[in-house]
Amino acid sequence: MKVAIIGAGSVGFTRKLVRDILKVPELTDTEFALHDISAANLDMVARILSRDVEANGLPARITTSLDRRVALEGARYVICCARIGGLRAFTSDIEIPLKYGVDQCVGDTICAGGIMYGQRSIPAMLDFCRDIKAVAEPGAWFLNYANPMAMNTWAAIEHGGVANTIGLCHGVQNGWRQIADALGAERPEEVEYVCSGINHQTWYVDIRFRGRRIAPAELLEAFERHPTYSVTEKVRIDVLRRFGAYSTESNGHLSEYLPWYRKRPDEINRWIDLSNWINGETGGYLRVCTERRDWFETDFPRWLAEAGAPLAEYTRTDEHCSHILEALETGRPYRGHFNVRNNGLVTNLPEDCIVETPGFVDRFGLNMVAGITLPLGCAATCGASVNVQRMAVRAAVTGDVDLLKLAVLHDPLVGAVCNPEEVWQMVDEMLVAQAEWLPQYAGAIDGARQRLSRGTARTRTWQGAARLAVRSVDELRASGGDRVLNPERVAPEKARA
């Protein structure tokens, strides 16, 4: 069979997915068709993967193409890892909102940065869908890893017409391991759970430890006494205390999806921790992505030299992708948490939204669990984000600037920080800065530029409440940065930089 990977230049993450698939004996003769707009990155990942395949004597084939349709032709599975606009656009997702007081840690899901990321991503997603329907194998599966997860998946299903679309994330698995650690489990598998909600705002609504159900009060006590999490996860713990449910998402991510923890600069450091960027550092993911890029470009020869290690020594990860392919191809069932259209799966979230909730995959396809009801506080928080996502998706598809501004205005954190005039001006500024990646707004950019020249909303030069400087390669090496930046060793939630 043929597996196409769009955005395969995300070298570390692509390599992980390919090696995971090659750990399934029945899938070792797969053709991996790699596509990226960067010829240099495409060449690097192909050289590494080819060495892995050859050294292990596998029948798999590695092909590359800068032409997306060539890569997609005849593909049974299409995996999307693309970041539209790269680090240059990502920088404006963080820097421009800071001028208006909006302090983001990641900015890739909602908030000002995530909404604009969706405006860049959705036109590309619709192009991907058109090509999949035109040249891929009939009934091909579209497995999307690209953020903003819910918006991209929503667009692919509702506007792209690829029915077999699944959004895949790893926050659920990461939070599960954290819960197991807090409860004192010897192995994560001792903890079983049901998790449901929307991507990056998913909630552990049922937790069993060695068969015994864990009440919210017991889980809260476990986190409050934990020597690390009590310091690094203050937002998550506070939300657990008030909502009665633990969130999948990291301290930094969760803090930017809610209106309460990052709206006052003098309070931000009360809630975050700077020992790791994901705990809430201002622009933390942008900094780490920049450092990884610089490190990788310098260190690629060593990566290539070390490629070809025996797959027998590689431990398959719990990224959903390979397990889904294994289930569909062999019939061995797989249970996971997937991003799909709601359609009644979560009873107190809108029918049309994208939910992340339990399901099973086997040879008959994807079979979702229906009838889950979220605690009311969790549902209310998810509902606020769903309304933002719905407007943002519609704006991205139609090029409606007014609707885009309404989406940003209703974002929980933006609305807690900015007044309407500031939101309107901020969106105009981001449209102008990102115009080259926004084809649907081509006719609106001049108007945005003119309004911006007359803008009266006050801005400031601000680095945020908790900004750290980007480190040079020499500084990273001196600090043992390889242990932090090597995508094979970092937490999987952000390894695809």
C-alpha positions as CSV (number, residue, x, y, z in Angstrom):
1,M,0.0,0.0,0.0
2,K,1.0,3.6,-0.3
3,V,1.1,6.1,2.5
4,A,1.5,9.8,1.5
5,I,2.9,12.3,4.0
6,I,2.1,16.0,3.4
7,G,4.6,18.2,5.3
8,A,7.1,15.4,5.5
9,G,9.8,18.0,6.0
10,S,8.9,17.9,9.7
11,V,11.9,15.5,9.9
12,G,11.8,14.2,13.4
13,F,8.0,13.6,13.5
14,T,7.9,12.1,10.0
15,R,10.7,9.7,11.0
16,K,8.8,8.7,14.1
17,L,5.6,8.0,12.2
18,V,7.4,5.9,9.6
19,R,9.3,3.9,12.1
20,D,6.1,3.2,14.1
21,I,4.5,1.9,10.9
22,L,7.5,-0.3,10.1
23,K,7.2,-1.9,13.5
24,V,4.0,-3.6,12.2
25,P,5.2,-6.8,10.4
26,E,2.3,-6.7,7.9
27,L,3.2,-3.1,6.9
28,T,6.9,-3.4,6.2
29,D,6.4,-3.3,2.4
30,T,4.7,0.1,2.4
31,E,5.6,2.8,0.0
32,F,6.1,6.1,1.8
33,A,5.5,9.0,-0.6
34,L,6.9,12.1,1.0
35,H,5.8,15.6,0.0
36,D,6.9,19.0,1.2
37,I,7.4,22.5,-0.3
38,S,11.0,22.5,1.0
39,A,13.3,20.6,-1.3
40,A,16.0,20.7,1.3
41,N,13.9,19.3,4.1
42,L,12.5,16.7,1.8
43,D,15.9,15.5,0.8
44,M,17.1,15.4,4.5
45,V,14.1,13.2,5.7
46,A,14.3,11.0,2.6
47,R,18.0,10.3,3.2
48,I,17.5,9.4,6.9
49,L,14.5,7.2,6.2
50,S,16.2,5.4,3.2
51,R,19.1,4.6,5.5
52,D,16.7,3.2,8.1
53,V,15.0,1.0,5.5
54,E,18.2,-0.2,3.9
55,A,20.0,-0.9,7.1
56,N,17.1,-3.0,8.3
57,G,16.7,-4.9,5.1
58,L,13.0,-3.9,4.7
59,P,11.0,-4.0,1.4
60,A,9.6,-0.5,2.2
61,R,10.1,2.2,-0.4
62,I,10.8,5.9,0.1
63,T,9.8,8.3,-2.6
64,T,9.7,12.0,-2.7
65,S,8.0,14.7,-4.7
66,L,7.6,18.5,-4.6
67,D,4.4,17.9,-6.6
68,R,1.6,17.0,-4.1
69,R,-0.5,15.2,-6.6
70,V,2.3,12.9,-7.6
71,A,2.8,12.0,-3.9
72,L,-1.0,11.5,-3.4
73,E,-1.7,9.4,-6.5
74,G,-3.0,6.0,-5.4
75,A,-2.4,6.6,-1.7
76,R,-4.6,4.6,0.7
77,Y,-3.6,6.8,3.6
78,V,-2.7,10.5,3.7
79,I,-1.0,11.9,6.7
80,C,-0.9,15.7,7.2
81,C,1.9,17.3,9.2
82,A,2.0,20.7,7.5
83,R,2.6,24.0,9.1
84,I,1.4,26.7,6.7
85,G,3.6,29.8,6.8
86,G,6.4,28.1,8.8
87,L,8.2,29.9,11.6
88,R,7.9,33.3,9.8
89,A,4.1,33.3,10.0
90,F,4.2,31.7,13.4
91,T,6.4,34.6,14.7
92,S,3.6,37.1,13.8
93,D,1.0,34.9,15.5
94,I,2.9,35.6,18.7
95,E,4.5,39.0,18.3
96,I,1.5,41.0,16.9
97,P,-1.0,40.0,19.7
98,L,1.7,40.9,22.3
99,K,1.5,44.5,21.0
100,Y,-2.2,44.5,22.1
101,G,-1.5,42.8,25.5
102,V,-2.4,39.2,24.4
103,D,0.3,36.9,26.0
104,Q,0.2,33.4,24.4
105,C,2.4,30.4,25.2
106,V,1.8,28.4,22.0
107,G,-0.8,30.2,19.9
108,D,-1.7,27.3,17.6
109,T,-5.3,26.2,18.6
110,I,-7.5,29.2,19.4
111,C,-6.6,32.7,20.8
112,A,-5.4,35.3,18.2
113,G,-2.5,33.1,16.9
114,G,-4.5,29.9,16.6
115,I,-7.3,31.6,14.8
116,M,-4.9,33.2,12.2
117,Y,-3.1,29.9,11.9
118,G,-6.4,28.4,10.9
119,Q,-6.9,31.1,8.3
120,R,-3.6,30.1,6.7
121,S,-4.2,26.3,7.1
122,I,-7.7,25.9,6.0
123,P,-7.3,27.0,2.3
124,A,-4.4,24.5,2.1
125,M,-6.5,21.8,3.8
126,L,-9.2,22.2,1.1
127,D,-6.5,22.0,-1.6
128,F,-5.3,18.7,0.0
129,C,-8.9,17.4,0.1
130,R,-9.4,18.2,-3.6
131,D,-6.3,16.3,-4.6
132,I,-7.1,13.4,-2.3
133,K,-10.6,13.0,-3.9
134,A,-9.1,13.4,-7.4
135,V,-6.0,11.1,-7.3
136,A,-5.8,9.0,-4.1
137,E,-7.2,5.5,-3.7
138,P,-11.1,5.6,-3.5
139,G,-12.1,5.9,0.2
140,A,-8.6,7.0,1.2
141,W,-8.1,8.0,4.9
142,F,-7.0,11.5,5.7
143,L,-5.1,11.5,9.1
144,N,-4.6,15.0,10.2
145,Y,-1.9,16.0,12.7
146,A,-1.8,19.7,11.7
147,N,-3.0,22.4,14.1
148,P,-5.3,24.0,14.7
149,M,-6.7,20.5,15.0
150,A,-10.4,21.1,15.4
151,M,-10.6,23.9,12.8
152,N,-8.6,21.9,10.2
153,T,-10.5,18.7,10.7
154,W,-13.9,20.6,10.7
155,A,-12.9,22.2,7.4
156,A,-11.8,18.9,5.8
157,I,-15.0,17.1,6.7
158,E,-17.6,19.8,6.2
159,H,-16.0,21.8,3.3
160,G,-13.4,19.4,1.9
161,G,-15.7,16.4,1.5
162,V,-13.2,13.8,2.6
163,A,-15.5,11.6,4.7
164,N,-12.7,9.4,6.1
165,T,-11.0,12.2,8.0
166,I,-9.6,11.7,11.5
167,G,-7.8,14.4,13.6
168,L,-5.0,12.9,15.6
169,C,-3.4,14.4,18.7
170,H,-1.4,13.1,21.6
171,G,-2.5,15.2,24.5
172,V,-4.8,12.5,25.9
173,Q,-1.9,10.0,26.1
174,N,0.4,12.5,27.7
175,G,-2.1,13.5,30.3
176,W,-2.8,9.8,31.0
177,R,0.9,9.2,31.8
178,Q,0.9,12.2,34.1
179,I,-2.2,11.0,36.0
180,A,-0.6,7.5,36.4
181,D,2.5,9.1,37.8
182,A,0.5,11.3,40.2
183,L,-1.4,8.3,41.5
184,G,1.8,6.3,42.0
185,A,1.2,3.7,39.4
186,E,4.1,1.4,38.6
187,R,3.0,1.4,34.9
188,P,0.7,3.8,33.1
189,E,-1.4,0.8,31.9
190,E,-2.6,0.4,35.5
191,V,-4.7,3.5,34.8
192,E,-7.7,3.2,32.5
193,Y,-9.8,6.2,31.5
194,V,-12.4,7.8,29.4
195,C,-11.6,11.2,28.0
196,S,-13.9,13.5,26.0
197,G,-14.3,17.1,24.9
198,I,-12.7,19.0,22.1
199,N,-9.1,19.0,21.1
200,H,-6.8,20.5,23.7
201,Q,-9.8,20.9,26.0
202,T,-10.5,17.2,26.6
203,W,-11.4,16.0,30.0
204,Y,-10.8,12.8,31.9
205,V,-14.4,12.1,32.9
206,D,-13.8,8.5,34.2
207,I,-10.5,7.3,35.7
208,R,-9.9,3.8,37.1
209,F,-6.7,2.9,38.9
210,R,-6.2,-0.9,39.2
211,G,-9.9,-1.2,38.7
212,R,-10.9,1.3,41.3
213,R,-12.7,4.5,40.3
214,I,-10.8,7.7,41.2
215,A,-12.9,10.5,42.5
216,P,-12.0,14.1,41.6
217,A,-11.1,14.9,45.2
218,E,-8.6,12.0,45.3
219,L,-7.0,13.0,42.0
220,L,-6.7,16.6,43.2
221,E,-5.0,15.5,46.4
222,A,-2.6,13.4,44.3
223,F,-1.6,16.4,42.1
224,E,-1.4,18.8,45.0
225,R,1.1,16.7,46.9
226,H,3.2,15.8,43.8
227,P,6.6,17.4,44.1
228,T,6.8,18.4,40.4
229,Y,3.2,18.8,39.2
230,S,2.2,21.0,42.2
231,V,4.7,23.5,40.8
232,T,4.4,23.1,37.1
233,E,0.7,22.5,36.6
234,K,-0.9,25.2,38.7
235,V,-3.5,26.1,36.1
236,R,-4.5,22.5,35.5
237,I,-4.8,21.8,39.2
238,D,-6.8,25.0,39.8
239,V,-9.2,24.0,37.0
240,L,-9.4,20.4,38.4
241,R,-10.3,21.9,41.8
242,R,-13.1,24.1,40.4
243,F,-14.4,21.9,37.5
244,G,-14.0,18.5,39.1
245,A,-12.2,17.1,36.0
246,Y,-8.6,17.1,34.9
247,S,-7.7,18.6,31.4
248,T,-5.5,16.8,28.9
249,E,-3.7,20.0,28.0
250,S,-0.5,21.3,29.5
251,N,-0.3,24.2,31.9
252,G,0.8,26.6,29.1
253,H,-1.7,25.5,26.5
254,L,-4.7,25.4,28.9
255,S,-3.9,28.9,30.3
256,E,-4.3,30.5,26.9
257,Y,-7.7,28.8,26.1
258,L,-9.3,30.3,29.2
259,P,-10.0,34.0,30.1
260,W,-8.8,33.8,33.7
261,Y,-5.1,33.1,34.0
262,R,-3.2,35.2,31.4
263,K,-5.3,38.4,31.3
264,R,-3.3,40.4,33.9
265,P,0.5,40.5,33.2
266,D,1.4,40.9,36.8
267,E,-0.5,37.6,37.6
268,I,0.8,35.4,34.8
269,N,3.9,34.3,36.6
270,R,1.8,33.2,39.6
271,W,0.3,30.5,37.4
272,I,3.2,29.3,35.2
273,D,6.6,27.8,35.6
274,L,9.6,28.4,33.4
275,S,11.4,25.1,34.0
276,N,9.9,23.9,30.7
277,W,8.4,26.1,27.9
278,I,5.1,24.1,27.9
279,N,4.4,25.2,31.5
280,G,3.5,28.6,30.2
281,E,6.4,30.6,28.9
282,T,5.5,33.5,26.7
283,G,6.0,32.4,23.1
284,G,7.6,29.3,24.5
285,Y,6.8,27.0,21.5
286,L,8.0,29.6,19.0
287,R,11.3,29.8,20.9
288,V,11.8,26.0,21.0
289,C,10.8,25.6,17.4
290,T,13.4,28.2,16.4
291,E,16.1,26.5,18.5
292,R,15.2,23.1,17.0
293,R,15.4,24.4,13.5
294,D,18.8,26.0,14.1
295,W,20.1,22.9,15.9
296,F,18.9,20.5,13.3
297,E,20.4,22.4,10.4
298,T,23.7,22.4,12.2
299,D,23.5,18.8,13.5
300,F,22.0,17.0,10.4
301,P,25.3,15.3,9.5
302,R,25.3,13.5,12.8
303,W,21.6,12.6,12.5
304,L,22.3,11.0,9.1
305,A,25.4,9.2,10.4
306,E,23.3,7.7,13.2
307,A,20.4,6.7,11.0
308,G,20.0,3.0,10.3
309,A,19.8,1.8,13.9
310,P,18.1,-1.6,14.2
311,L,14.4,-1.3,14.3
312,A,14.4,-4.1,16.8
313,E,15.8,-1.6,19.3
314,Y,13.2,1.0,18.5
315,T,10.1,1.2,20.8
316,R,6.9,1.9,18.9
317,T,5.2,5.1,20.3
318,D,1.6,5.6,21.2
319,E,1.0,8.0,18.4
320,H,-2.3,6.9,17.0
321,C,-1.3,6.7,13.3
322,S,0.5,3.4,13.1
323,H,-2.1,1.7,15.3
324,I,-5.0,2.9,13.1
325,L,-3.2,1.6,10.0
326,E,-2.6,-1.7,11.7
327,A,-6.2,-2.0,12.8
328,L,-7.6,-1.2,9.4
329,E,-5.2,-3.5,7.5
330,T,-5.1,-6.5,9.9
331,G,-8.3,-6.3,11.8
332,R,-6.6,-6.1,15.2
333,P,-8.8,-3.6,17.1
334,Y,-7.4,-0.4,18.5
335,R,-8.9,1.9,21.0
336,G,-8.0,5.6,21.0
337,H,-9.4,9.1,21.3
338,F,-10.0,10.7,17.9
339,N,-11.1,14.0,16.5
340,V,-14.3,13.6,14.4
341,R,-17.6,15.4,13.8
342,N,-19.8,15.2,16.9
343,N,-23.1,13.9,15.6
344,G,-24.4,13.2,19.1
345,L,-21.2,11.5,20.4
346,V,-21.0,14.2,23.2
347,T,-24.5,15.0,24.2
348,N,-24.0,18.5,25.5
349,L,-21.8,19.8,22.7
350,P,-23.1,21.1,19.3
351,E,-23.8,18.5,16.6
352,D,-21.6,20.1,14.0
353,C,-18.4,20.7,16.1
354,I,-15.3,18.5,16.1
355,V,-15.0,16.5,19.3
356,E,-12.1,14.4,20.6
357,T,-13.6,11.4,22.2
358,P,-13.2,7.6,22.4
359,G,-13.5,5.2,19.5
360,F,-12.4,1.9,18.2
361,V,-10.7,1.0,14.8
362,D,-10.8,-2.4,13.1
363,R,-11.1,-3.7,9.6
364,F,-14.6,-2.3,9.4
365,G,-13.4,1.3,10.0
366,L,-13.8,3.8,12.8
367,N,-16.4,3.1,15.4
368,M,-17.1,5.9,17.8
369,V,-18.6,5.7,21.3
370,A,-21.8,7.8,21.6
371,G,-23.7,9.3,24.5
372,I,-21.0,10.8,26.6
373,T,-22.1,13.8,28.7
374,L,-19.5,16.3,30.0
375,P,-19.6,18.0,33.4
376,L,-21.4,21.3,32.9
377,G,-18.3,23.4,33.6
378,C,-16.3,21.5,31.0
379,A,-19.1,21.7,28.5
380,A,-19.4,25.5,29.0
381,T,-15.6,26.0,28.4
382,C,-15.6,23.8,25.3
383,G,-18.7,25.5,24.0
384,A,-17.0,28.9,24.1
385,S,-14.2,27.6,22.0
386,V,-16.5,25.8,19.6
387,N,-18.3,29.1,18.8
388,V,-14.9,30.7,18.1
389,Q,-13.9,27.7,15.9
390,R,-17.2,27.7,14.0
391,M,-16.8,31.4,13.1
392,A,-13.1,31.1,12.3
393,V,-13.7,28.1,9.9
394,R,-16.5,29.9,8.1
395,A,-14.3,33.0,7.8
396,A,-11.4,31.0,6.4
397,V,-13.6,29.3,3.8
398,T,-15.4,32.5,2.7
399,G,-12.8,35.2,3.2
400,D,-15.2,37.1,5.4
401,V,-13.1,39.7,7.3
402,D,-16.0,40.8,9.6
403,L,-16.7,37.2,10.7
404,L,-12.9,36.7,11.3
405,K,-12.9,39.7,13.6
406,L,-16.0,38.5,15.4
407,A,-14.2,35.1,16.0
408,V,-11.2,36.8,17.5
409,L,-13.4,39.2,19.6
410,H,-15.2,36.1,21.1
411,D,-12.0,34.3,21.9
412,P,-11.9,33.8,25.7
413,L,-8.4,35.2,26.3
414,V,-8.5,38.0,23.7
415,G,-11.9,39.1,25.0
416,A,-10.5,39.3,28.5
417,V,-7.7,41.5,27.4
418,C,-8.8,43.6,24.4
419,N,-11.6,46.0,23.6
420,P,-13.4,45.8,20.2
421,E,-11.3,48.6,18.6
422,E,-8.1,46.8,19.6
423,V,-9.4,43.5,18.2
424,W,-10.3,45.1,14.9
425,Q,-7.0,46.8,14.5
426,M,-5.0,43.7,15.6
427,V,-6.8,41.5,13.0
428,D,-6.1,44.1,10.3
429,E,-2.4,44.1,11.3
430,M,-2.2,40.3,11.2
431,L,-4.0,40.1,7.8
432,V,-1.4,42.5,6.3
433,A,1.5,40.7,7.9
434,Q,0.3,37.3,6.7
435,A,-1.2,38.2,3.3
436,E,1.0,35.9,1.3
437,W,-0.6,32.8,3.0
438,L,-4.2,34.1,2.9
439,P,-5.5,33.7,-0.7
440,Q,-9.1,34.0,0.4
441,Y,-8.5,37.5,1.7
442,A,-6.6,38.8,-1.3
443,G,-9.2,41.4,-2.1
444,A,-9.3,42.6,1.5
445,I,-5.7,43.3,2.3
446,D,-5.6,46.8,0.8
447,G,-8.6,47.8,2.9
448,A,-6.9,46.3,6.0
449,R,-3.8,48.3,5.2
450,Q,-5.7,51.5,4.8
451,R,-7.6,51.0,8.0
452,L,-4.4,50.2,9.8
453,S,-2.8,53.4,8.7
454,R,-5.7,55.3,10.3
455,G,-5.8,53.1,13.4
456,T,-6.2,54.7,16.8
457,A,-5.9,51.7,19.1
458,R,-2.7,52.1,21.3
459,T,-0.1,49.4,21.1
460,R,3.1,48.8,22.9
461,T,6.5,47.1,22.5
462,W,6.2,44.2,24.9
463,Q,8.0,40.9,25.1
464,G,5.3,39.4,27.4
465,A,5.2,38.6,31.0
466,A,7.5,35.5,30.9
467,R,9.7,35.7,27.7
468,L,13.0,33.8,27.4
469,A,15.6,34.5,24.7
470,V,16.2,32.1,21.8
471,R,19.5,30.3,22.5
472,S,22.3,29.9,20.0
473,V,23.4,26.4,18.9
474,D,26.6,26.9,21.0
475,E,24.5,27.8,24.0
476,L,22.3,24.8,23.5
477,R,25.3,22.5,23.1
478,A,26.8,23.9,26.3
479,S,23.6,23.3,28.2
480,G,23.1,19.7,26.9
481,G,20.5,20.9,24.5
482,D,20.5,17.7,22.5
483,R,18.6,16.0,25.2
484,V,15.9,18.8,25.0
485,L,15.7,19.4,21.3
486,N,16.2,16.0,19.7
487,P,12.6,15.2,18.5
488,E,13.2,11.6,19.3
489,R,13.6,12.4,22.9
490,V,11.2,15.3,23.6
491,A,7.6,14.9,24.7
492,P,5.6,13.7,21.6
493,E,3.1,16.5,21.9
494,K,5.5,19.0,20.3
495,A,8.0,16.8,18.5
496,R,6.9,17.9,15.0
497,A,8.5,21.3,15.0
